[in-house]
Amino acid sequence: MEKKNWVKTYLFIWAGQFVSLLTSSAVNFAVVIWLSIEFKSAEILAYSAIAALLPQAIIGPFAGVYIDRWNRKKVMIFADAFIAFCTFLMTFVLREGAIHLELVYLIMALRSVGSAFHSPAMQAIAPLLVPEDQLLRVSGVNQMLQSISQIAGPAMGALAIASFPINKVLYLDIIGAILAITSLLFVSIPYVKTKVSGSIQQVWRDLKLGFLAIHQNKGLNRMFLYSMLATVGIMPVAIMFPLLTIDHFKGAEFEMSVVEIVWGVGMLVGGSLLSAFKVDIRKVIMVNTMHMLLGFTFVVSGILSPNLFIVFAVLTGLGGMAMSIFSASFMTIIQEEIAPDMLGRVFSLYFSFAILPSLIGLLFAGNIADNIGVANAFIIAGILCFLIGVASFLTPSLMAIGRNKPQNKI
């Protein structure tokens, strides 16, 4: 498959996706601020996260089957349009007056359906456009764009929520989606055609093939398993960052913005390291090490004195760097180990495998915050994540991933 002029193609994709990521980051942070201040409830934050994740987890594997059959460029365009339409509906739900949280959860769930198609399709296009020895660099740039959006997004979101009602702030996300769609119209993405029937039986067979692609690669399925276990602890804690900032470190909107921004700075550093320098370390080693580093930052954040907010912010930045390097390395391993015509299914299965167990933790997030405290939740999740990193290093099949492949020269 010809992969000439891939840089020019990706520049268009990156331009649109960056604006979309930036506006989404701003809106997501504005919504978190609004929910945190309006309700001051870990339970409501958890239910919001569940609404945003559960549909994606349930339909994700089936969406992956169709992503592998359909034109992935069109999948991304229609998914972005659907998400923007759902956001437009939410502008009417979040008008001043009585807020019906049930409707908010419903629309967030519908947005999640769009994400079930968009996120795997976005990851699955890279091997169609990019030479294999450049995949880690592209993943690094993707992480940089995400991190820059997480630096500027919260600042934009905090300014927007201070200046406008929450329903008006949502229009930022709609504008970002329109620009992302426009950028995709100017690029050509190869279409991997498959001649299969659309019967339910064939869908199940295709889904089974995607599962077998993971299951038969022993090292890859162990990596998936450890990532799932880590997410069980990480996801409930991730939604508690605003509460830890407010309750434990006695912060407010400004401190919440600082935490989000330094997390983005950390991700920017991680992505920059991967995209700018020669990387001779095997990607599986980076994945395992970042598990341990992220766990370390959680544990120390949980035991810090309330007057050490600055140290907490630094640790958050270190955690952002760990997550950036982990994500880029993890995604690149999948892109290298799985055939291009299977990537939609495999990425969808991974997102579902990662999300479903974490929902268990989210369901109990309110009880965790009330009964053991947010700080203790950080300590427990950090220990779990650190031990998973140690276990990964002690798993021979996982450590064998990529051992006989030449490393990327960046």
C-alpha positions as CSV (number, residue, x, y, z in Angstrom):
1,M,0.0,0.0,0.0
2,E,1.5,3.3,-1.1
3,K,2.2,5.7,1.8
4,K,3.6,8.7,0.0
5,N,2.8,12.3,1.1
6,W,1.5,11.0,4.4
7,V,2.9,14.0,6.3
8,K,0.8,16.4,4.2
9,T,-2.3,14.3,4.7
10,Y,-1.8,14.1,8.5
11,L,-1.2,17.9,8.7
12,F,-4.8,18.4,7.5
13,I,-6.1,15.7,9.9
14,W,-4.1,17.1,12.8
15,A,-5.2,20.7,12.2
16,G,-8.9,19.8,12.4
17,Q,-8.5,17.3,15.2
18,F,-6.5,19.8,17.2
19,V,-9.2,22.4,17.1
20,S,-11.8,19.8,18.0
21,L,-9.7,18.5,20.9
22,L,-9.1,22.0,22.1
23,T,-12.8,23.0,22.1
24,S,-13.9,19.6,23.6
25,S,-11.3,20.0,26.4
26,A,-12.6,23.5,27.1
27,V,-16.3,22.3,27.2
28,N,-15.5,19.1,29.2
29,F,-13.7,21.1,31.8
30,A,-16.4,23.8,31.9
31,V,-19.0,21.0,32.5
32,V,-16.8,19.4,35.3
33,I,-16.5,22.8,37.0
34,W,-20.2,23.4,36.6
35,L,-21.2,20.0,38.1
36,S,-18.6,20.2,40.8
37,I,-19.7,23.6,42.0
38,E,-23.4,23.1,41.4
39,F,-23.7,19.7,43.1
40,K,-20.4,19.0,45.0
41,S,-21.1,15.3,44.6
42,A,-18.7,12.5,43.6
43,E,-21.7,10.4,42.8
44,I,-23.0,12.8,40.2
45,L,-19.6,13.1,38.6
46,A,-19.4,9.3,38.6
47,Y,-22.9,9.0,36.9
48,S,-21.8,11.5,34.3
49,A,-18.7,9.5,33.6
50,I,-20.7,6.3,33.3
51,A,-23.2,7.9,30.9
52,A,-20.3,9.1,28.8
53,L,-18.6,5.7,28.8
54,L,-21.1,2.8,29.1
55,P,-22.7,3.0,25.6
56,Q,-19.2,3.2,24.0
57,A,-18.2,0.1,26.0
58,I,-21.3,-1.9,25.1
59,I,-21.6,-1.1,21.3
60,G,-17.9,-0.5,20.8
61,P,-17.0,-4.1,19.7
62,F,-19.9,-4.1,17.2
63,A,-19.0,-0.6,16.0
64,G,-15.5,-2.0,15.3
65,V,-16.8,-4.6,12.9
66,Y,-18.4,-1.9,10.8
67,I,-15.4,0.4,11.0
68,D,-13.4,-2.3,9.4
69,R,-16.0,-2.6,6.6
70,W,-16.8,1.0,6.0
71,N,-14.8,4.0,4.7
72,R,-13.0,5.1,7.9
73,K,-12.9,8.8,6.7
74,K,-16.7,8.8,6.4
75,V,-17.1,7.1,9.7
76,M,-15.1,9.9,11.4
77,I,-17.1,12.6,9.6
78,F,-20.5,11.2,10.5
79,A,-19.5,10.4,14.1
80,D,-18.2,14.0,14.5
81,A,-21.5,15.4,13.1
82,F,-23.6,13.2,15.4
83,I,-21.7,14.2,18.4
84,A,-22.1,17.9,17.5
85,F,-25.8,17.4,17.0
86,C,-26.1,15.8,20.5
87,T,-24.1,18.8,22.0
88,F,-26.6,21.1,20.3
89,L,-29.5,19.3,21.9
90,M,-27.7,19.7,25.3
91,T,-27.7,23.5,24.9
92,F,-31.5,23.4,25.3
93,V,-31.3,21.0,28.3
94,L,-28.9,23.2,30.3
95,R,-30.8,26.4,30.1
96,E,-31.2,28.5,33.3
97,G,-33.7,27.1,35.7
98,A,-34.4,23.5,36.9
99,I,-31.8,21.1,35.5
100,H,-32.9,17.6,34.6
101,L,-29.9,15.5,35.2
102,E,-31.6,12.5,33.6
103,L,-31.6,14.4,30.2
104,V,-28.0,15.4,30.7
105,Y,-27.0,11.8,31.2
106,L,-29.1,10.7,28.2
107,I,-27.4,13.1,25.8
108,M,-24.0,12.3,27.2
109,A,-24.8,8.6,26.5
110,L,-25.8,9.5,22.9
111,R,-22.5,11.4,22.5
112,S,-20.7,8.2,23.7
113,V,-22.3,6.3,20.8
114,G,-20.6,8.7,18.4
115,S,-17.3,8.3,20.2
116,A,-17.7,4.5,19.9
117,F,-17.2,5.0,16.1
118,H,-14.9,8.0,16.0
119,S,-12.1,7.0,18.4
120,P,-11.3,3.5,17.0
121,A,-11.6,4.9,13.4
122,M,-9.1,7.6,14.2
123,Q,-6.6,5.1,15.6
124,A,-7.2,2.7,12.8
125,I,-6.3,5.1,10.0
126,A,-2.7,5.6,11.0
127,P,-1.3,2.3,9.6
128,L,-3.1,3.0,6.3
129,L,-1.3,6.3,5.9
130,V,2.0,6.1,7.8
131,P,5.1,3.9,7.3
132,E,5.5,1.4,10.2
133,D,8.8,3.0,11.4
134,Q,7.0,6.3,11.8
135,L,4.0,5.1,13.8
136,L,5.5,5.9,17.2
137,R,6.3,9.4,16.0
138,V,2.7,9.9,14.9
139,S,1.4,8.6,18.2
140,G,3.8,11.1,19.9
141,V,2.4,14.0,17.9
142,N,-1.2,12.8,18.7
143,Q,-0.3,12.9,22.4
144,M,1.2,16.4,21.9
145,L,-2.0,17.7,20.4
146,Q,-4.0,16.2,23.2
147,S,-1.7,17.7,25.8
148,I,-1.7,21.1,24.2
149,S,-5.5,21.0,24.2
150,Q,-5.5,20.0,27.8
151,I,-3.2,22.9,28.6
152,A,-5.2,25.6,26.8
153,G,-8.6,23.9,27.0
154,P,-9.1,24.3,30.8
155,A,-8.0,27.9,30.7
156,M,-10.5,28.5,27.8
157,G,-13.2,26.5,29.7
158,A,-12.7,28.4,33.0
159,L,-12.8,31.7,31.1
160,A,-15.9,30.6,29.2
161,I,-17.8,29.4,32.2
162,A,-17.0,32.6,34.1
163,S,-18.3,34.7,31.2
164,F,-21.2,32.7,29.8
165,P,-24.0,30.3,30.9
166,I,-23.0,26.6,30.6
167,N,-25.4,26.1,27.7
168,K,-23.7,28.8,25.7
169,V,-20.2,27.4,26.4
170,L,-21.3,24.1,24.6
171,Y,-21.3,25.9,21.3
172,L,-17.5,25.8,21.4
173,D,-17.7,22.0,20.9
174,I,-20.0,22.4,18.0
175,I,-17.6,24.8,16.3
176,G,-14.7,22.4,16.8
177,A,-16.6,19.5,15.3
178,I,-17.5,21.5,12.2
179,L,-13.8,22.4,11.7
180,A,-12.7,18.8,12.2
181,I,-15.2,17.6,9.6
182,T,-14.0,20.3,7.2
183,S,-10.4,19.3,7.5
184,L,-11.3,15.6,6.7
185,L,-13.0,16.7,3.4
186,F,-9.6,17.7,2.1
187,V,-7.7,14.4,2.6
188,S,-7.8,11.0,1.0
189,I,-7.7,8.0,3.4
190,P,-7.3,4.5,1.8
191,Y,-10.4,2.3,2.0
192,V,-9.8,-1.3,3.0
193,K,-12.6,-3.0,1.2
194,T,-14.1,-6.2,2.5
195,K,-16.5,-8.5,0.7
196,V,-18.7,-9.8,3.5
197,S,-22.4,-10.0,4.1
198,G,-24.2,-7.8,6.6
199,S,-25.9,-10.6,8.4
200,I,-25.9,-10.8,12.2
201,Q,-24.1,-14.1,11.9
202,Q,-21.3,-12.5,9.9
203,V,-21.1,-9.6,12.3
204,W,-20.6,-12.1,15.1
205,R,-18.0,-14.0,13.1
206,D,-16.1,-10.8,12.4
207,L,-16.2,-9.8,16.0
208,K,-14.9,-13.3,17.0
209,L,-12.0,-12.8,14.5
210,G,-11.1,-9.5,16.2
211,F,-11.2,-11.2,19.6
212,L,-9.0,-14.1,18.3
213,A,-6.5,-11.6,17.0
214,I,-6.0,-10.4,20.6
215,H,-6.4,-13.8,22.3
216,Q,-3.9,-15.7,20.1
217,N,-1.2,-13.1,20.7
218,K,-0.4,-14.1,24.2
219,G,1.7,-11.1,25.0
220,L,-0.9,-8.7,23.7
221,N,-3.7,-10.3,25.6
222,R,-1.7,-10.1,28.8
223,M,-1.0,-6.4,28.1
224,F,-4.8,-5.9,27.6
225,L,-5.6,-7.7,30.8
226,Y,-3.2,-5.6,32.9
227,S,-4.4,-2.4,31.3
228,M,-8.0,-3.3,32.2
229,L,-7.1,-4.0,35.8
230,A,-5.2,-0.7,36.1
231,T,-8.2,1.2,34.7
232,V,-10.5,-0.3,37.4
233,G,-8.5,1.8,39.9
234,I,-7.6,4.8,37.7
235,M,-11.0,5.7,36.4
236,P,-12.7,6.4,39.7
237,V,-9.7,8.4,40.8
238,A,-9.6,10.3,37.5
239,I,-13.0,11.9,38.1
240,M,-12.0,12.8,41.7
241,F,-9.2,15.2,40.8
242,P,-11.5,18.2,41.1
243,L,-12.8,16.9,44.5
244,L,-9.2,16.3,45.8
245,T,-8.3,19.9,44.7
246,I,-11.4,21.4,46.3
247,D,-11.8,19.3,49.5
248,H,-8.2,18.2,50.4
249,F,-6.2,21.1,49.1
250,K,-8.9,23.7,49.7
251,G,-8.7,25.0,46.1
252,A,-11.3,26.6,43.9
253,E,-11.8,27.2,40.1
254,F,-8.3,28.6,39.7
255,E,-6.6,25.6,41.3
256,M,-8.8,23.2,39.4
257,S,-7.6,24.9,36.2
258,V,-4.0,24.7,37.3
259,V,-4.3,21.0,37.9
260,E,-5.8,20.4,34.4
261,I,-3.2,22.6,32.8
262,V,-0.2,21.0,34.4
263,W,-1.5,17.5,33.5
264,G,-1.6,18.8,29.9
265,V,1.9,20.2,30.2
266,G,3.1,16.7,31.4
267,M,1.4,15.1,28.4
268,L,3.0,17.6,26.1
269,V,6.4,16.8,27.5
270,G,5.8,13.0,27.1
271,G,4.6,13.4,23.5
272,S,7.5,15.7,22.7
273,L,10.0,13.2,23.9
274,L,8.6,10.5,21.7
275,S,8.3,12.6,18.6
276,A,11.5,14.6,18.8
277,F,14.2,12.1,20.0
278,K,15.5,8.7,18.9
279,V,13.8,6.1,21.0
280,D,15.8,2.8,21.4
281,I,13.8,1.6,24.5
282,R,11.3,-1.2,23.6
283,K,7.7,0.1,23.7
284,V,6.6,-2.7,26.1
285,I,9.2,-1.5,28.7
286,M,7.8,2.0,28.4
287,V,4.3,0.8,28.9
288,N,5.2,-1.1,32.1
289,T,7.4,1.7,33.5
290,M,4.7,4.3,33.0
291,H,2.2,2.1,34.9
292,M,4.6,2.3,37.9
293,L,5.3,6.0,37.5
294,L,1.6,6.9,37.3
295,G,0.9,4.7,40.4
296,F,3.7,6.5,42.3
297,T,2.2,10.0,41.5
298,F,-1.2,8.8,42.8
299,V,0.1,7.4,46.1
300,V,2.2,10.5,46.9
301,S,-0.7,12.8,45.9
302,G,-2.9,11.0,48.4
303,I,-0.5,11.3,51.3
304,L,0.5,15.0,50.8
305,S,-0.3,17.6,53.4
306,P,-3.2,19.9,52.4
307,N,-0.8,22.9,52.3
308,L,1.4,21.3,49.6
309,F,-0.7,22.1,46.6
310,I,2.3,23.0,44.5
311,V,3.8,19.6,45.0
312,F,0.5,18.0,44.0
313,A,0.5,20.1,40.9
314,V,4.0,18.9,40.0
315,L,3.1,15.3,40.6
316,T,0.0,15.8,38.4
317,G,2.3,17.0,35.6
318,L,4.5,13.9,36.1
319,G,1.4,11.7,35.9
320,G,0.4,13.4,32.7
321,M,3.8,12.7,31.1
322,A,3.5,9.0,32.2
323,M,0.0,8.7,30.7
324,S,1.1,10.3,27.4
325,I,4.1,7.9,27.0
326,F,1.9,5.0,28.0
327,S,-0.9,5.8,25.6
328,A,1.4,6.4,22.6
329,S,3.5,3.3,23.2
330,F,0.4,1.1,23.9
331,M,-1.4,2.3,20.7
332,T,1.7,1.8,18.6
333,I,2.1,-1.8,19.8
334,I,-1.4,-2.6,18.7
335,Q,-0.9,-0.9,15.3
336,E,2.3,-3.0,14.8
337,E,1.0,-6.3,16.1
338,I,-2.5,-6.3,14.3
339,A,-3.3,-6.4,10.6
340,P,-4.8,-3.1,9.3
341,D,-8.0,-4.7,8.2
342,M,-8.6,-5.9,11.9
343,L,-7.6,-2.7,13.6
344,G,-11.1,-1.2,13.9
345,R,-12.3,-4.3,15.8
346,V,-9.3,-4.6,17.9
347,F,-9.3,-0.9,19.0
348,S,-13.0,-1.1,19.7
349,L,-12.5,-4.2,21.8
350,Y,-9.7,-2.6,23.7
351,F,-11.7,0.5,24.5
352,S,-14.6,-1.7,25.7
353,F,-12.4,-4.0,27.7
354,A,-10.8,-1.0,29.3
355,I,-14.1,0.8,30.1
356,L,-16.4,-2.0,31.3
357,P,-14.3,-3.0,34.4
358,S,-13.8,0.7,35.3
359,L,-17.5,1.3,35.4
360,I,-17.6,-1.0,38.5
361,G,-15.2,1.4,40.2
362,L,-17.2,4.4,39.0
363,L,-20.5,3.0,40.4
364,F,-18.9,3.0,43.9
365,A,-17.1,6.3,43.5
366,G,-19.6,8.2,45.7
367,N,-19.3,5.6,48.4
368,I,-15.5,5.5,48.1
369,A,-15.3,9.3,48.5
370,D,-17.7,9.3,51.4
371,N,-16.4,6.2,53.3
372,I,-12.6,6.1,52.8
373,G,-12.0,9.6,51.5
374,V,-10.7,10.9,48.2
375,A,-7.1,11.0,49.3
376,N,-7.2,7.4,50.4
377,A,-8.8,6.4,47.1
378,F,-5.7,8.0,45.4
379,I,-3.4,5.9,47.5
380,I,-5.2,2.6,46.9
381,A,-5.4,3.2,43.1
382,G,-1.8,4.2,43.0
383,I,-0.6,1.0,44.8
384,L,-2.7,-1.1,42.4
385,C,-1.3,0.7,39.3
386,F,2.3,0.3,40.6
387,L,1.9,-3.4,41.3
388,I,0.5,-4.0,37.8
389,G,3.6,-2.4,36.4
390,V,5.7,-4.8,38.5
391,A,3.6,-7.8,37.4
392,S,4.0,-6.8,33.8
393,F,7.8,-6.9,34.0
394,L,7.5,-10.4,35.5
395,T,5.3,-11.7,32.7
396,P,7.5,-13.4,30.0
397,S,4.9,-13.4,27.1
398,L,4.3,-9.7,27.6
399,M,8.0,-8.9,27.8
400,A,8.5,-10.8,24.5
401,I,6.4,-8.2,22.5
402,G,8.6,-6.6,19.9
403,R,11.7,-8.3,21.0
404,N,12.7,-9.4,17.5
405,K,11.6,-6.2,15.8
406,P,13.9,-3.3,15.0
407,Q,13.1,-0.3,17.2
408,N,11.9,3.0,15.6
409,K,14.6,5.4,14.8
410,I,13.2,8.8,15.6
